[in-house]
Structure formats: structure tokens, C-alpha cells
């Protein structure tokens, strides 16, 4: 072994302590430029458009739950400024999910009340349980 590796006080990775950096007073310039950032506004809007489309499709399947509301919000945020086709699809899917499930709710309410009216009117209970 060489003498360099036997000294345990030497730093093998050349890591400097906080005091050493402070004593040298070196200033490291930091360039703050939005164009060099990994997450630009266009990429974020594109991601919002994709999220809006996914939430809109889920709202068609499961009803106008919070998914539909999230689909609308993300779609509107993504469509600000430059139009995004995924965001437009998300908005349309969210609205279609709302309208579809509103129609289904109205149909089920009509069926329910028509069944209840049949039970409690002069026709009597189904199965001839008239008293």
C-alpha cells in the first residue's frame, strides 16, 4: 500500500467542509432561466390536458363524481392561452359524463315513482295482496 492510502485523516473523495468553503469566499454563479428548466409551461399544460382526458373518461364510466369536476378544472387550466386537443376531449368527456348520468338518474327516478304509484294506488300490491 502506498503512503497516500494509509493516512486516515485525508478525504478520499475530496469533500470539503462547510468552514473551508466559507473561508474561500467563492461565489458560484447561478443562472435562473425558465427556458432551461425541465418543466416548462407548455409541458405542464400538456400534462394537464392528459389528466383532463383521463378524468373525463373515468367520469363517463363511473358517473359525474369528483372525476368529472377534476376533468373540467384541468381541461380549463390546460386550454388557457394555447388550445390543447386532449384538454378539449377531457372537457367534452366530463360534460358527456354529467349529462349521461343526469339522464340515467331522471329515468331511474321516473321508474321508481311509477312503480310506487302502481303499488299504492287502486291497483293494489303486486301479487294480489289487496286487503
N, CA, C and O atoms as a GROMACS GRO file, in nm:
protein
  524
    1UNK      N    1   0.083  -0.118   0.000
    1UNK     CA    2   0.000   0.000   0.000
    1UNK      C    3   0.087   0.124   0.000
    1UNK      O    4   0.197   0.126   0.054
    2UNK      N    5   0.035   0.224  -0.061
    2UNK     CA    6   0.112   0.349  -0.064
    2UNK      C    7   0.084   0.431   0.060
    2UNK      O    8  -0.010   0.403   0.135
    3UNK      N    9   0.167   0.533   0.082
    3UNK     CA   10   0.151   0.619   0.199
    3UNK      C   11   0.026   0.706   0.187
    3UNK      O   12  -0.025   0.753   0.289
    4UNK      N   13  -0.022   0.728   0.066
    4UNK     CA   14  -0.141   0.813   0.048
    4UNK      C   15  -0.265   0.748   0.108
    4UNK      O   16  -0.350   0.817   0.165
    5UNK      N   17  -0.277   0.617   0.096
    5UNK     CA   18  -0.396   0.548   0.143
    5UNK      C   19  -0.391   0.517   0.292
    5UNK      O   20  -0.494   0.485   0.351
    6UNK      N   21  -0.274   0.525   0.354
    6UNK     CA   22  -0.263   0.490   0.496
    6UNK      C   23  -0.304   0.603   0.587
    6UNK      O   24  -0.336   0.578   0.703
    7UNK      N   25  -0.305   0.726   0.540
    7UNK     CA   26  -0.343   0.839   0.625
    7UNK      C   27  -0.496   0.844   0.632
    7UNK      O   28  -0.561   0.869   0.531
    8UNK      N   29  -0.552   0.822   0.748
    8UNK     CA   30  -0.697   0.818   0.763
    8UNK      C   31  -0.758   0.956   0.770
    8UNK      O   32  -0.879   0.970   0.754
    9UNK      N   33  -0.678   1.060   0.792
    9UNK     CA   34  -0.731   1.195   0.800
    9UNK      C   35  -0.756   1.255   0.663
    9UNK      O   36  -0.830   1.353   0.652
   10UNK      N   37  -0.696   1.201   0.560
   10UNK     CA   38  -0.720   1.252   0.425
   10UNK      C   39  -0.858   1.210   0.378
   10UNK      O   40  -0.908   1.102   0.410
   11UNK      N   41  -0.917   1.297   0.302
   11UNK     CA   42  -1.051   1.270   0.248
   11UNK      C   43  -1.036   1.205   0.112
   11UNK      O   44  -0.991   1.271   0.018
   12UNK      N   45  -1.072   1.078   0.098
   12UNK     CA   46  -1.052   1.011  -0.031
   12UNK      C   47  -1.143   1.064  -0.141
   12UNK      O   48  -1.110   1.052  -0.259
   13UNK      N   49  -1.255   1.123  -0.105
   13UNK     CA   50  -1.348   1.175  -0.207
   13UNK      C   51  -1.333   1.325  -0.229
   13UNK      O   52  -1.409   1.384  -0.306
   14UNK      N   53  -1.237   1.385  -0.163
   14UNK     CA   54  -1.208   1.529  -0.175
   14UNK      C   55  -1.330   1.614  -0.140
   14UNK      O   56  -1.361   1.711  -0.208
   15UNK      N   57  -1.398   1.576  -0.032
   15UNK     CA   58  -1.513   1.651   0.016
   15UNK      C   59  -1.462   1.759   0.109
   15UNK      O   60  -1.385   1.732   0.201
   16UNK      N   61  -1.505   1.881   0.085
   16UNK     CA   62  -1.461   1.992   0.169
   16UNK      C   63  -1.567   2.022   0.273
   16UNK      O   64  -1.686   2.002   0.249
   17UNK      N   65  -1.524   2.068   0.386
   17UNK     CA   66  -1.617   2.100   0.493
   17UNK      C   67  -1.679   2.238   0.469
   17UNK      O   68  -1.634   2.315   0.384
   18UNK      N   69  -1.781   2.266   0.544
   18UNK     CA   70  -1.852   2.393   0.532
   18UNK      C   71  -1.760   2.511   0.565
   18UNK      O   72  -1.768   2.616   0.501
   19UNK      N   73  -1.673   2.494   0.666
   19UNK     CA   74  -1.582   2.601   0.705
   19UNK      C   75  -1.481   2.632   0.595
   19UNK      O   76  -1.447   2.748   0.573
   20UNK      N   77  -1.434   2.528   0.526
   20UNK     CA   78  -1.338   2.551   0.419
   20UNK      C   79  -1.401   2.628   0.303
   20UNK      O   80  -1.337   2.716   0.245
   21UNK      N   81  -1.523   2.596   0.271
   21UNK     CA   82  -1.591   2.667   0.164
   21UNK      C   83  -1.618   2.810   0.206
   21UNK      O   84  -1.606   2.903   0.126
   22UNK      N   85  -1.654   2.829   0.332
   22UNK     CA   86  -1.682   2.962   0.383
   22UNK      C   87  -1.556   3.048   0.383
   22UNK      O   88  -1.562   3.167   0.355
   23UNK      N   89  -1.442   2.988   0.414
   23UNK     CA   90  -1.317   3.064   0.422
   23UNK      C   91  -1.267   3.107   0.285
   23UNK      O   92  -1.198   3.208   0.274
   24UNK      N   93  -1.299   3.033   0.180
   24UNK     CA   94  -1.251   3.071   0.047
   24UNK      C   95  -1.334   3.181  -0.016
   24UNK      O   96  -1.287   3.247  -0.108
   25UNK      N   97  -1.457   3.203   0.033
   25UNK     CA   98  -1.547   3.307  -0.018
   25UNK      C   99  -1.570   3.297  -0.168
   25UNK      O  100  -1.578   3.398  -0.238
   26UNK      N  101  -1.579   3.176  -0.216
   26UNK     CA  102  -1.606   3.157  -0.358
   26UNK      C  103  -1.755   3.173  -0.383
   26UNK      O  104  -1.838   3.121  -0.308
   27UNK      N  105  -1.787   3.245  -0.486
   27UNK     CA  106  -1.926   3.264  -0.524
   27UNK      C  107  -1.952   3.185  -0.650
   27UNK      O  108  -1.883   3.200  -0.751
   28UNK      N  109  -2.052   3.100  -0.643
   28UNK     CA  110  -2.087   3.019  -0.758
   28UNK      C  111  -2.205   3.086  -0.827
   28UNK      O  112  -2.312   3.099  -0.768
   29UNK      N  113  -2.187   3.128  -0.951
   29UNK     CA  114  -2.299   3.194  -1.020
   29UNK      C  115  -2.409   3.093  -1.052
   29UNK      O  116  -2.383   2.981  -1.096
   30UNK      N  117  -2.531   3.136  -1.029
   30UNK     CA  118  -2.647   3.052  -1.057
   30UNK      C  119  -2.727   3.120  -1.166
   30UNK      O  120  -2.766   3.237  -1.154
   31UNK      N  121  -2.751   3.048  -1.272
   31UNK     CA  122  -2.827   3.103  -1.382
   31UNK      C  123  -2.972   3.058  -1.367
   31UNK      O  124  -3.002   2.939  -1.377
   32UNK      N  125  -3.059   3.153  -1.342
   32UNK     CA  126  -3.201   3.123  -1.327
   32UNK      C  127  -3.272   3.160  -1.457
   32UNK      O  128  -3.308   3.276  -1.478
   33UNK      N  129  -3.291   3.062  -1.540
   33UNK     CA  130  -3.353   3.086  -1.670
   33UNK      C  131  -3.466   2.986  -1.685
   33UNK      O  132  -3.446   2.865  -1.671
   34UNK      N  133  -3.586   3.036  -1.715
   34UNK     CA  134  -3.702   2.947  -1.726
   34UNK      C  135  -3.693   2.858  -1.849
   34UNK      O  136  -3.752   2.750  -1.852
   35UNK      N  137  -3.620   2.900  -1.951
   35UNK     CA  138  -3.613   2.818  -2.071
   35UNK      C  139  -3.528   2.694  -2.050
   35UNK      O  140  -3.542   2.596  -2.124
   36UNK      N  141  -3.440   2.696  -1.950
   36UNK     CA  142  -3.356   2.580  -1.923
   36UNK      C  143  -3.417   2.484  -1.823
   36UNK      O  144  -3.362   2.377  -1.798
   37UNK      N  145  -3.531   2.520  -1.766
   37UNK     CA  146  -3.592   2.434  -1.666
   37UNK      C  147  -3.651   2.310  -1.733
   37UNK      O  148  -3.688   2.312  -1.850
   38UNK      N  149  -3.658   2.204  -1.656
   38UNK     CA  150  -3.709   2.079  -1.709
   38UNK      C  151  -3.860   2.081  -1.727
   38UNK      O  152  -3.913   2.006  -1.810
   39UNK      N  153  -3.931   2.165  -1.652
   39UNK     CA  154  -4.075   2.167  -1.654
   39UNK      C  155  -4.122   2.302  -1.708
   39UNK      O  156  -4.132   2.399  -1.632
   40UNK      N  157  -4.149   2.309  -1.835
   40UNK     CA  158  -4.195   2.434  -1.894
   40UNK      C  159  -4.347   2.442  -1.883
   40UNK      O  160  -4.413   2.345  -1.848
   41UNK      N  161  -4.399   2.559  -1.912
   41UNK     CA  162  -4.543   2.582  -1.903
   41UNK      C  163  -4.617   2.498  -2.006
   41UNK      O  164  -4.724   2.444  -1.977
   42UNK      N  165  -4.561   2.486  -2.127
   42UNK     CA  166  -4.626   2.406  -2.231
   42UNK      C  167  -4.632   2.258  -2.192
   42UNK      O  168  -4.732   2.191  -2.218
   43UNK      N  169  -4.525   2.208  -2.131
   43UNK     CA  170  -4.526   2.068  -2.087
   43UNK      C  171  -4.627   2.048  -1.976
   43UNK      O  172  -4.694   1.944  -1.971
   44UNK      N  173  -4.639   2.145  -1.886
   44UNK     CA  174  -4.736   2.135  -1.777
   44UNK      C  175  -4.878   2.139  -1.831
   44UNK      O  176  -4.964   2.065  -1.785
   45UNK      N  177  -4.903   2.225  -1.929
   45UNK     CA  178  -5.036   2.231  -1.989
   45UNK      C  179  -5.067   2.102  -2.064
   45UNK      O  180  -5.181   2.056  -2.064
   46UNK      N  181  -4.968   2.045  -2.128
   46UNK     CA  182  -4.988   1.918  -2.196
   46UNK      C  183  -5.022   1.808  -2.096
   46UNK      O  184  -5.109   1.725  -2.121
   47UNK      N  185  -4.954   1.808  -1.982
   47UNK     CA  186  -4.984   1.710  -1.877
   47UNK      C  187  -5.124   1.732  -1.820
   47UNK      O  188  -5.195   1.636  -1.794
   48UNK      N  189  -5.163   1.858  -1.801
   48UNK     CA  190  -5.297   1.888  -1.754
   48UNK      C  191  -5.402   1.840  -1.854
   48UNK      O  192  -5.508   1.792  -1.814
   49UNK      N  193  -5.372   1.853  -1.983
   49UNK     CA  194  -5.464   1.805  -2.086
   49UNK      C  195  -5.482   1.655  -2.079
   49UNK      O  196  -5.594   1.605  -2.092
   50UNK      N  197  -5.373   1.582  -2.058
   50UNK     CA  198  -5.380   1.437  -2.045
   50UNK      C  199  -5.458   1.397  -1.921
   50UNK      O  200  -5.541   1.306  -1.927
   51UNK      N  201  -5.434   1.464  -1.810
   51UNK     CA  202  -5.507   1.436  -1.685
   51UNK      C  203  -5.656   1.466  -1.704
   51UNK      O  204  -5.741   1.391  -1.656
   52UNK      N  205  -5.686   1.574  -1.775
   52UNK     CA  206  -5.825   1.610  -1.801
   52UNK      C  207  -5.895   1.503  -1.884
   52UNK      O  208  -6.009   1.468  -1.856
   53UNK      N  209  -5.827   1.452  -1.985
   53UNK     CA  210  -5.887   1.349  -2.070
   53UNK      C  211  -5.911   1.220  -1.990
   53UNK      O  212  -6.016   1.158  -2.004
   54UNK      N  213  -5.815   1.181  -1.908
   54UNK     CA  214  -5.830   1.059  -1.828
   54UNK      C  215  -5.945   1.075  -1.728
   54UNK      O  216  -6.026   0.985  -1.712
   55UNK      N  217  -5.950   1.190  -1.662
   55UNK     CA  218  -6.059   1.214  -1.566
   55UNK      C  219  -6.195   1.219  -1.636
   55UNK      O  220  -6.294   1.172  -1.580
   56UNK      N  221  -6.200   1.275  -1.756
   56UNK     CA  222  -6.325   1.279  -1.832
   56UNK      C  223  -6.373   1.141  -1.870
   56UNK      O  224  -6.493   1.113  -1.861
   57UNK      N  225  -6.282   1.055  -1.914
   57UNK     CA  226  -6.321   0.918  -1.949
   57UNK      C  227  -6.368   0.842  -1.826
   57UNK      O  228  -6.466   0.768  -1.832
   58UNK      N  229  -6.301   0.861  -1.714
   58UNK     CA  230  -6.343   0.795  -1.590
   58UNK      C  231  -6.480   0.847  -1.547
   58UNK      O  232  -6.560   0.771  -1.493
   59UNK      N  233  -6.508   0.977  -1.570
   59UNK     CA  234  -6.638   1.031  -1.532
   59UNK      C  235  -6.750   0.974  -1.618
   59UNK      O  236  -6.863   0.963  -1.570
   60UNK      N  237  -6.722   0.938  -1.742
   60UNK     CA  238  -6.825   0.873  -1.825
   60UNK      C  239  -6.855   0.734  -1.769
   60UNK      O  240  -6.970   0.692  -1.766
   61UNK      N  241  -6.752   0.664  -1.726
   61UNK     CA  242  -6.770   0.527  -1.677
   61UNK      C  243  -6.837   0.525  -1.540
   61UNK      O  244  -6.932   0.449  -1.519
   62UNK      N  245  -6.790   0.606  -1.447
   62UNK     CA  246  -6.836   0.600  -1.308
   62UNK      C  247  -6.936   0.708  -1.270
   62UNK      O  248  -6.978   0.713  -1.155
   63UNK      N  249  -6.973   0.792  -1.360
   63UNK     CA  250  -7.068   0.897  -1.328
   63UNK      C  251  -6.997   1.027  -1.299
   63UNK      O  252  -6.875   1.033  -1.290
   64UNK      N  253  -7.077   1.132  -1.285
   64UNK     CA  254  -7.020   1.264  -1.262
   64UNK      C  255  -6.983   1.276  -1.115
   64UNK      O  256  -7.051   1.341  -1.036
   65UNK      N  257  -6.877   1.213  -1.081
   65UNK     CA  258  -6.821   1.215  -0.947
   65UNK      C  259  -6.713   1.324  -0.945
   65UNK      O  260  -6.708   1.406  -1.037
   66UNK      N  261  -6.629   1.327  -0.845
   66UNK     CA  262  -6.519   1.426  -0.847
   66UNK      C  263  -6.430   1.413  -0.970
   66UNK      O  264  -6.359   1.508  -1.004
   67UNK      N  265  -6.433   1.297  -1.038
   67UNK     CA  266  -6.353   1.282  -1.160
   67UNK      C  267  -6.397   1.381  -1.267
   67UNK      O  268  -6.314   1.440  -1.336
   68UNK      N  269  -6.527   1.398  -1.281
   68UNK     CA  270  -6.578   1.492  -1.381
   68UNK      C  271  -6.541   1.636  -1.348
   68UNK      O  272  -6.508   1.715  -1.437
   69UNK      N  273  -6.547   1.669  -1.221
   69UNK     CA  274  -6.511   1.804  -1.179
   69UNK      C  275  -6.361   1.827  -1.203
   69UNK      O  276  -6.321   1.932  -1.253
   70UNK      N  277  -6.279   1.727  -1.166
   70UNK     CA  278  -6.135   1.740  -1.191
   70UNK      C  279  -6.105   1.749  -1.340
   70UNK      O  280  -6.018   1.825  -1.381
   71UNK      N  281  -6.178   1.671  -1.420
   71UNK     CA  282  -6.159   1.677  -1.565
   71UNK      C  283  -6.190   1.815  -1.620
   71UNK      O  284  -6.118   1.865  -1.707
   72UNK      N  285  -6.297   1.877  -1.570
   72UNK     CA  286  -6.330   2.013  -1.614
   72UNK      C  287  -6.224   2.114  -1.572
   72UNK      O  288  -6.182   2.199  -1.650
   73UNK      N  289  -6.180   2.104  -1.447
   73UNK     CA  290  -6.082   2.200  -1.396
   73UNK      C  291  -5.950   2.190  -1.471
   73UNK      O  292  -5.897   2.291  -1.517
   74UNK      N  293  -5.898   2.068  -1.486
   74UNK     CA  294  -5.772   2.051  -1.556
   74UNK      C  295  -5.784   2.087  -1.704
   74UNK      O  296  -5.690   2.140  -1.763
   75UNK      N  297  -5.900   2.059  -1.764
   75UNK     CA  298  -5.920   2.095  -1.903
   75UNK      C  299  -5.923   2.245  -1.924
   75UNK      O  300  -5.865   2.296  -2.020
   76UNK      N  301  -5.989   2.316  -1.834
   76UNK     CA  302  -5.994   2.462  -1.846
   76UNK      C  303  -5.856   2.521  -1.822
   76UNK      O  304  -5.816   2.614  -1.893
   77UNK      N  305  -5.783   2.469  -1.723
   77UNK     CA  306  -5.648   2.520  -1.697
   77UNK      C  307  -5.555   2.494  -1.816
   77UNK      O  308  -5.469   2.577  -1.849
   78UNK      N  309  -5.572   2.380  -1.880
   78UNK     CA  310  -5.485   2.345  -1.991
   78UNK      C  311  -5.518   2.424  -2.118
   78UNK      O  312  -5.430   2.450  -2.200
   79UNK      N  313  -5.644   2.462  -2.134
   79UNK     CA  314  -5.685   2.532  -2.255
   79UNK      C  315  -5.661   2.682  -2.250
   79UNK      O  316  -5.690   2.752  -2.347
   80UNK      N  317  -5.611   2.734  -2.140
   80UNK     CA  318  -5.580   2.877  -2.133
   80UNK      C  319  -5.465   2.909  -2.228
   80UNK      O  320  -5.364   2.839  -2.232
   81UNK      N  321  -5.482   3.013  -2.304
   81UNK     CA  322  -5.376   3.051  -2.398
   81UNK      C  323  -5.383   2.969  -2.524
   81UNK      O  324  -5.460   3.000  -2.615
   82UNK      N  325  -5.303   2.865  -2.531
   82UNK     CA  326  -5.297   2.779  -2.649
   82UNK      C  327  -5.392   2.661  -2.630
   82UNK      O  328  -5.392   2.597  -2.524
   83UNK      N  329  -5.471   2.632  -2.732
   83UNK     CA  330  -5.568   2.522  -2.723
   83UNK      C  331  -5.498   2.387  -2.726
   83UNK      O  332  -5.401   2.367  -2.798
   84UNK      N  333  -5.550   2.295  -2.647
   84UNK     CA  334  -5.494   2.161  -2.635
   84UNK      C  335  -5.605   2.062  -2.667
   84UNK      O  336  -5.711   2.066  -2.604
   85UNK      N  337  -5.583   1.974  -2.763
   85UNK     CA  338  -5.688   1.881  -2.804
   85UNK      C  339  -5.722   1.780  -2.695
   85UNK      O  340  -5.838   1.741  -2.682
   86UNK      N  341  -5.624   1.738  -2.616
   86UNK     CA  342  -5.652   1.645  -2.507
   86UNK      C  343  -5.738   1.712  -2.400
   86UNK      O  344  -5.827   1.649  -2.343
   87UNK      N  345  -5.712   1.839  -2.374
   87UNK     CA  346  -5.791   1.911  -2.275
   87UNK      C  347  -5.934   1.930  -2.325
   87UNK      O  348  -6.029   1.919  -2.247
   88UNK      N  349  -5.949   1.958  -2.454
   88UNK     CA  350  -6.083   1.973  -2.511
   88UNK      C  351  -6.158   1.840  -2.502
   88UNK      O  352  -6.277   1.839  -2.471
   89UNK      N  353  -6.089   1.729  -2.530
   89UNK     CA  354  -6.152   1.598  -2.517
   89UNK      C  355  -6.190   1.570  -2.372
   89UNK      O  356  -6.294   1.510  -2.346
   90UNK      N  357  -6.107   1.612  -2.278
   90UNK     CA  358  -6.138   1.593  -2.137
   90UNK      C  359  -6.260   1.673  -2.094
   90UNK      O  360  -6.343   1.624  -2.018
   91UNK      N  361  -6.270   1.796  -2.142
   91UNK     CA  362  -6.386   1.879  -2.109
   91UNK      C  363  -6.513   1.817  -2.167
   91UNK      O  364  -6.615   1.808  -2.099
   92UNK      N  365  -6.505   1.774  -2.293
   92UNK     CA  366  -6.622   1.713  -2.358
   92UNK      C  367  -6.662   1.584  -2.287
   92UNK      O  368  -6.781   1.561  -2.264
   93UNK      N  369  -6.565   1.500  -2.251
   93UNK     CA  370  -6.596   1.375  -2.182
   93UNK      C  371  -6.657   1.402  -2.044
   93UNK      O  372  -6.748   1.330  -2.002
   94UNK      N  373  -6.609   1.503  -1.974
   94UNK     CA  374  -6.665   1.537  -1.843
   94UNK      C  375  -6.809   1.583  -1.857
   94UNK      O  376  -6.894   1.544  -1.777
   95UNK      N  377  -6.837   1.666  -1.957
   95UNK     CA  378  -6.974   1.714  -1.978
   95UNK      C  379  -7.065   1.600  -2.023
   95UNK      O  380  -7.179   1.589  -1.977
   96UNK      N  381  -7.015   1.514  -2.113
   96UNK     CA  382  -7.094   1.398  -2.157
   96UNK      C  383  -7.123   1.306  -2.040
   96UNK      O  384  -7.234   1.255  -2.028
   97UNK      N  385  -7.025   1.283  -1.954
   97UNK     CA  386  -7.046   1.201  -1.835
   97UNK      C  387  -7.152   1.259  -1.744
   97UNK      O  388  -7.235   1.186  -1.690
   98UNK      N  389  -7.151   1.391  -1.727
   98UNK     CA  390  -7.251   1.457  -1.643
   98UNK      C  391  -7.390   1.443  -1.704
   98UNK      O  392  -7.484   1.407  -1.634
   99UNK      N  393  -7.403   1.472  -1.833
   99UNK     CA  394  -7.534   1.466  -1.900
   99UNK      C  395  -7.586   1.323  -1.903
   99UNK      O  396  -7.704   1.300  -1.877
  100UNK      N  397  -7.500   1.227  -1.934
  100UNK     CA  398  -7.540   1.088  -1.941
  100UNK      C  399  -7.593   1.038  -1.807
  100UNK      O  400  -7.697   0.972  -1.801
  101UNK      N  401  -7.523   1.070  -1.701
  101UNK     CA  402  -7.565   1.021  -1.571
  101UNK      C  403  -7.682   1.102  -1.515
  101UNK      O  404  -7.757   1.050  -1.432
  102UNK      N  405  -7.699   1.225  -1.558
  102UNK     CA  406  -7.818   1.301  -1.521
  102UNK      C  407  -7.942   1.240  -1.588
  102UNK      O  408  -8.046   1.228  -1.524
  103UNK      N  409  -7.930   1.201  -1.714
  103UNK     CA  410  -8.042   1.136  -1.784
  103UNK      C  411  -8.074   1.002  -1.718
  103UNK      O  412  -8.192   0.970  -1.698
  104UNK      N  413  -7.972   0.924  -1.684
  104UNK     CA  414  -7.996   0.796  -1.616
  104UNK      C  415  -8.062   0.816  -1.481
  104UNK      O  416  -8.149   0.737  -1.443
  105UNK      N  417  -8.023   0.919  -1.408
  105UNK     CA  418  -8.084   0.948  -1.278
  105UNK      C  419  -8.232   0.983  -1.296
  105UNK      O  420  -8.316   0.936  -1.219
  106UNK      N  421  -8.264   1.065  -1.395
  106UNK     CA  422  -8.402   1.102  -1.420
  106UNK      C  423  -8.485   0.979  -1.459
  106UNK      O  424  -8.597   0.963  -1.411
  107UNK      N  425  -8.430   0.892  -1.543
  107UNK     CA  426  -8.502   0.770  -1.584
  107UNK      C  427  -8.526   0.681  -1.462
  107UNK      O  428  -8.637   0.629  -1.447
  108UNK      N  429  -8.428   0.662  -1.378
  108UNK     CA  430  -8.447   0.577  -1.260
  108UNK      C  431  -8.547   0.637  -1.162
  108UNK      O  432  -8.624   0.563  -1.100
  109UNK      N  433  -8.548   0.768  -1.147
  109UNK     CA  434  -8.645   0.833  -1.059
  109UNK      C  435  -8.786   0.815  -1.116
  109UNK      O  436  -8.879   0.787  -1.040
  110UNK      N  437  -8.803   0.830  -1.246
  110UNK     CA  438  -8.935   0.810  -1.307
  110UNK      C  439  -8.981   0.666  -1.290
  110UNK      O  440  -9.097   0.641  -1.257
  111UNK      N  441  -8.892   0.570  -1.312
  111UNK     CA  442  -8.928   0.429  -1.294
  111UNK      C  443  -8.965   0.401  -1.149
  111UNK      O  444  -9.062   0.331  -1.122
  112UNK      N  445  -8.888   0.455  -1.056
  112UNK     CA  446  -8.914   0.433  -0.914
  112UNK      C  447  -9.051   0.488  -0.874
  112UNK      O  448  -9.130   0.418  -0.811
  113UNK      N  449  -9.079   0.614  -0.912
  113UNK     CA  450  -9.206   0.673  -0.872
  113UNK      C  451  -9.325   0.610  -0.945
  113UNK      O  452  -9.434   0.601  -0.888
  114UNK      N  453  -9.306   0.566  -1.068
  114UNK     CA  454  -9.416   0.498  -1.137
  114UNK      C  455  -9.444   0.363  -1.070
  114UNK      O  456  -9.560   0.322  -1.060
  115UNK      N  457  -9.340   0.294  -1.024
  115UNK     CA  458  -9.359   0.168  -0.952
  115UNK      C  459  -9.428   0.193  -0.818
  115UNK      O  460  -9.517   0.117  -0.779
  116UNK      N  461  -9.388   0.298  -0.747
  116UNK     CA  462  -9.450   0.330  -0.619
  116UNK      C  463  -9.596   0.370  -0.638
  116UNK      O  464  -9.681   0.335  -0.556
  117UNK      N  465  -9.625   0.444  -0.743
  117UNK     CA  466  -9.763   0.484  -0.769
  117UNK      C  467  -9.848   0.361  -0.801
  117UNK      O  468  -9.965   0.355  -0.762
  118UNK      N  469  -9.793   0.265  -0.869
  118UNK     CA  470  -9.866   0.142  -0.902
  118UNK      C  471  -9.895   0.063  -0.775
  118UNK      O  472 -10.002   0.003  -0.762
  119UNK      N  473  -9.801   0.063  -0.684
  119UNK     CA  474  -9.818  -0.013  -0.560
  119UNK      C  475  -9.926   0.050  -0.472
  119UNK      O  476 -10.012  -0.020  -0.419
  120UNK      N  477  -9.922   0.182  -0.458
  120UNK     CA  478 -10.008   0.247  -0.360
  120UNK      C  479 -10.135   0.306  -0.420
  120UNK      O  480 -10.200   0.387  -0.354
  121UNK      N  481 -10.172   0.270  -0.540
  121UNK     CA  482 -10.298   0.317  -0.598
  121UNK      C  483 -10.401   0.205  -0.592
  121UNK      O  484 -10.379   0.104  -0.526
  122UNK      N  485 -10.510   0.223  -0.659
  122UNK     CA  486 -10.621   0.128  -0.653
  122UNK      C  487 -10.585  -0.007  -0.714
  122UNK      O  488 -10.657  -0.104  -0.693
  123UNK      N  489 -10.476  -0.014  -0.790
  123UNK     CA  490 -10.439  -0.143  -0.847
  123UNK      C  491 -10.394  -0.240  -0.739
  123UNK      O  492 -10.397  -0.362  -0.759
  124UNK      N  493 -10.354  -0.190  -0.626
  124UNK     CA  494 -10.314  -0.275  -0.515
  124UNK      C  495 -10.170  -0.321  -0.528
  124UNK      O  496 -10.098  -0.283  -0.621
  125UNK      N  497 -10.131  -0.404  -0.434
  125UNK     CA  498  -9.996  -0.457  -0.432
  125UNK      C  499  -9.980  -0.563  -0.540
  125UNK      O  500 -10.076  -0.630  -0.575
  126UNK      N  501  -9.860  -0.578  -0.594
  126UNK     CA  502  -9.840  -0.686  -0.689
  126UNK      C  503  -9.855  -0.821  -0.623
  126UNK      O  504  -9.811  -0.839  -0.509
  127UNK      N  505  -9.914  -0.913  -0.690
  127UNK     CA  506  -9.936  -1.046  -0.634
  127UNK      C  507 -10.068  -1.060  -0.561
  127UNK      O  508 -10.086  -1.154  -0.484
  128UNK      N  509 -10.161  -0.966  -0.584
  128UNK     CA  510 -10.297  -0.970  -0.526
  128UNK      C  511 -10.295  -0.970  -0.374
  128UNK      O  512 -10.366  -1.049  -0.312
  129UNK      N  513 -10.217  -0.884  -0.314
  129UNK     CA  514 -10.218  -0.871  -0.169
  129UNK      C  515 -10.311  -0.757  -0.127
  129UNK      O  516 -10.275  -0.676  -0.042
  130UNK      N  517 -10.428  -0.750  -0.186
  130UNK     CA  518 -10.524  -0.645  -0.150
  130UNK      C  519 -10.590  -0.679  -0.018
  130UNK      O  520 -10.627  -0.794   0.005
  131UNK      N  521 -10.605  -0.580   0.068
  131UNK     CA  522 -10.669  -0.601   0.198
  131UNK      C  523 -10.803  -0.533   0.203
  131UNK      O  524 -10.872  -0.540   0.305
   0.00000   0.00000   0.00000
